[in-house]
Amino acid sequence: MRLYNLQEAYDMTEYGQKRYNDMKPDDHWIQGEDADRCTLCGECLDKCPQKSDISFLLKKAHNFLSKKI
């Protein structure tokens, strides 16, 4: 979500896509998981202070950021 938010707020599309495609779960430089790993369990929905539909946003982020530049 952080990379997607940078793209949305600061138009850092190329940066976000590059970093997203470089992420690996065990990498100490760019650590993370693809946003499409969301299981739609809904556990995050009650914890979000903005009451955002996080499952939808993760899907949207993955669809946008996973595109090769």
N, C-alpha and C positions, 0 to 999 in steps of 0.2 A: 504494500500500500504506500510505503514511503516514496518509492520510485514513481508510482502513478501520481501521487500528490505533487511531486516536483514537476512532472510533466504538465499537470493541470494548472498549477499556480504560476509556474515560471517558464512555461513553454520549453522545458528541457527534454523534448521528445527523444532526440538522438542519444543523449546521455542515459535516460531512463531505459530505453530499449537495449542499449549496449550492456549496461550493468545487469539488467534483468536476464539477458541471455548468457551472461558470464557467471551467474550465481550457481553455487553448488552447496549442498547441505554441509559438507565437511571442509569447505574451503575457509581458511582463516583470513583471507583478504576480502572476499565478497561472499559472505555466508547468507544462505537463505533457501527458501523452498518456493517452487512455482506456485502462483496463486490458484492454479487449477486443482490443487490438492485439497481444497475445501470439501468437506463431506456433507455440507448442508445440515449439520446437526442442530444449528440454531443457538448453541451455547453462547456465542459471542454477542448475540442480539441484545440480551438483557444487560450486558456489561458495557455496551457502547454508550458513552455519555451524550452523544449526538443523536442516538436512536437511529443510526444509519442502517440500511440493509446491507450489511457487510458481505453476505454471500453474493449478492448481486454485484457489488463493487469489486469483489475479488475476481469474479468472472469477467467483468468489463476490463479490469486491469490486465488480466492475463491475455485476453483477446487482443488488446492494444499493444502491450509491451512485448509479447512473444514474437511479433513481426520482426523479421530480419531487416536490418537497415542496409 
